[in-house]
Amino acid sequence: MKEKEQMKNKTGYIMLLIVLGLYGILYFVHADKTVQALEATFGVFKTVAPILLVVFFLMAFLNTFIDEKSVAKHLGDDSGFKGWFIALFGGVLSHGPGYIWYPMLQELRKKGALDGLIVAFLYARSIKLPWLPLMISYFGLTFTVVLTFYVLVGAFVQGVFAGKIMNEAKKDR
Amino acid sequence: MSRTVQRLKETSLQTFKTLQSIAPMLFAVMGLVGIFETFVTPEMIHKIFNAHAIHDMLLATTAGAVSVGQPFLSYIIGGELLDEGISMYAVTAFILSFVTLGVIQIPLEFSIFGARFTIVRNLLSFLFAIVIAYMTTLSTSFLSGYFS
């Protein structure tokens, strides 16, 4: 486990070095644009930092007060309708980029949450409540309502498929 | 009570360590987002479409998967594509894959969830972007005809 953690750290540092190298190369080709890209990165960081803080507190809360038993009950094999409801509406209500939520979702997975529910959560995130008025103004109310409905249904179906595929793979191991 | 406080301290430290371990990858992804937002312009995305429905739908899904930014950007680009005669199927697929797929964040997803989860989720999301785009466009045109 510790080896896996160290490997994860190593991959992260390698990736970061590659990106820094890319910035270095781009700076020689397009200095102005590279500075703009750095500013954009800083902008992303400013957007993400407060959400990351919320995720940090949620994870600490989760690890302190919610044990494997209750995760299994609400998001595990026997969670049923309640599990899907939590995953879909949690996904719709979650803010910020999806990758911010990965560590917390992995914690839930470790505690027994179903893979299918995690997949459904991530897909339901494509419904962005604050941006719905803009979507209506661009594509109309009918399109927005229909798309929102199909995304919710699609998130559920995708979760079911993903759960089945991953369960089969686990059985084969 | 003190046991809870002690536990909270332990889990906060544990959580901090988890976030610390993913921090380099997280910064790398943010750095890539910055590069993409600056170097890949909406004009570049426009140029790859040729108004052939199936070709455009597949291409739109791929373009959405490699694009990054706030969701409203996909609506603006989608709106412009529609004005230029690109099919609603392709535009819907683009909007969907823009928020559900992320080529840039795949290394992070891979390192946190593992290979199998990442591959299954991304392949399914690609497929569902196409299926949902198809169904949404058909249903919308049916309903618009019905209500008009």
Interface residues (C-beta under 8 A of the other chain):
Chain A: E5 K8 N9 T11 G12 Y13 M15 L16 I18 V19 L20 L22 Y23 L26 H30 K33 T34 Q36 A37 L38 E39 A40 T41 F42 G43 V44 F45 V48 L52 F56 M59 A60 N63 T64 P97 G98 Y99 Y102 P103 L105 Q106 E107 R109 D115 I118 V119 L122 Y123 R125 S126 K128 W131 L134 M135 Y138 F139 G140 T142 F143 V146 L147 Y150 V151 G154 V157 Q158 F161 A162 I165 M166 A169
Chain B: T4 R7 L8 T11 S12 Q14 T15 F16 T18 L19 S21 I22 A23 P24 M25 L26 F27 A28 V29 M30 G31 L32 V33 G34 I35 E37 T38 F39 P71 F72 Y75 I76 G78 G79 T92 I95 L96 V99 T100 G102 Q105 P107 L108 E109 S111 I112 F113 R116 F117 V120 R121 L124 S125 F128 V131 I132 M135 T136 S139 T140 L143 S144 F147
